[in-house]
Structure formats: C-alpha cells, structure tokens
Amino acid sequence: MQATSLSIDAVNALCEAEFAARFGDVAEHSPWVAQAAYQARPFADRAALAAAFAAAVRGAAPDAQLALLRAHPDLADRAAIAGGGLAAESRREQAGAGLDRLTRGEFTRFRGLNTRYRERFGFPFIFAVKGATKEDILNAFEQRIANSAATERALALANVERILRFRIEDRVAS
C-alpha cells in the first residue's frame, strides 16, 4: 500500500512510467496488468480504474492469465510470510485474516490443502482474504478443491479481480 491515496485526477495525470511505478505491483508479480490498464485512461473514478485492471486480466491470453495465477503465493506459507517472500500487500492481507497466527493443526491443514490444490489445478489457491477469517478461507478451500478445472480457474480469476479492486481502493481516494 502506498503511504498516501491519490485522487483520480492525480492518477490520470501520471505518465506511463509513474503509473507503472505506482500500480505495477497491484497484480501479484505481474506488472503487465498495470501496463494494460494504463491504456484505458482517463479513468472516470476509482471504480473505472479497478475495472480497467479487471479488463486487462480478462482480456489477456490464457497463458498470461495462468502465469498471473501462478505468481500468487500459497496461503499461510509461514516461510514466505516470515521471510519476506510475499509482496508487502499479500503479507498484510494474510496477517489480517490471521494466517500468520495459525495453530500447528491449522498450519498442517493449510499445507495439505495447498499441496492438493496445486497438484489438482496447477496454480495456488487464490482467495481474496481481506475481511475474511481463517475459517472462511479454510471452508472455501475445502469446497473449491472439488471443482472442475474450468470452474476453479474462473473462480481464481474472479478472486484476483477482487484483490486488484481492494488494492486499488487502498491506493486511490474515492
């Protein structure tokens, strides 16, 4: 999260390099999303900015979408949370959901689900954790692991779009 929120007018005034510097990390390790969203300027409001990011993801080639999904971290990965292997926003979001304070049993359950999920779908379980509890996340994990590959890919991309919106809302004033 940036230290100060920008107005939408300030966002629209950014040159491409400044926009990339300010928003290139909104999509987990995928600056191409911000680069594509920039092309939709000017943005009428914060919602239009978030919609441009979502459209960039939706309009991407399937291989680029898969790379974006694979760029996300496993949820509740203790080493990544503690060692800085996560993007700062991912670390804050996971901590906000209590994933940095799991019991040994909860951690074991997350690790097992992460492994099963990755083996089944080829990318990590993606859940927009902001405002969720660890119980909410575990319940969703258990339900979604039984989905078809097509359903789960669509749900993962929908969660990416929610994450993008949350992160933009943190950076841009309404």
Sequence and secondary structure as in RCSB ss.txt:
>XXXX:A:sequence
MQATSLSIDAVNALCEAEFAARFGDVAEHSPWVAQAAYQARPFADRAALAAAFAAAVRGAAPDAQLALLRAHPDL
ADRAAIAGGGLAAESRREQAGAGLDRLTRGEFTRFRGLNTRYRERFGFPFIFAVKGATKEDILNAFEQRIANSAA
TERALALANVERILRFRIEDRVAS
>XXXX:A:secstr
  SS B HHHHHH  HHHHHHHHTTSSTT THHHHHHHTT S SSHHHHHHHHHHHHHTS HHHHHHHHHTS  T
T HHHHHHT S HHHHHHHHHTTTTS  HHHHHHHHHHHHHHHHHHSS      TT  HHHHHHHHHHHTTS HH
HHHHHHHHHHHHHHHHHHHHHB  
